[in-house]
Amino acid sequence: MKEGLHRCLRARTSAEWLAAFDANGNVAATRYQTTQDALDDPDLTRPGDVIDAQVPALGPVRWLGPV
């Protein structure tokens, strides 16, 4: 089963899969992102979900919140 799923997924590019999911309307999907990219993605963050702070030893930092 796992190999069959892999074969099916490899049949399209990620852009093709995302377009198909978007056209369906019932599939929540996005491209793979680094943590930093995700913290800047408006589809993944809402007000209060990401905390921006000034840490004396590090400078400006961001993390998931609220803490």
Secondary structure, DSSP 8 states (H G I E B T S, - for coil): -HHHHHHHHHTS-HHHHHHHHHHHSS--------HHHHHT-TTT--TTTEEEEEETTTEEEEEES--
